[in-house]
Amino acid sequence: MYMIKRYISDFTGIAISLIALGVVAGVVFGDVPFVGAISNSFVATVSALGDAGAVGALVLAILVAVSD
């Protein structure tokens, strides 16, 4: 069970790093096909969380707790 949790944790860390790299690359290089999709999705997620108000804050807290 410990190994499964470790693999999931490692995979999540890699995924978050790749998403962050994609957002930074989108800001630096502009509209690159794959990177543009990541930054557009990120902006849409942030916008949806902002529009949701208290529910958005709750979802954000859950996402932060899961990523730790």
Secondary structure, DSSP 8 states (H G I E B T S, - for coil): -HHHHHHHHHHHHHHHHHHHHHHHHHHHH---HHHHHHHHHHHHHHHHHHHHTHHHHHHHHHHHHHH-
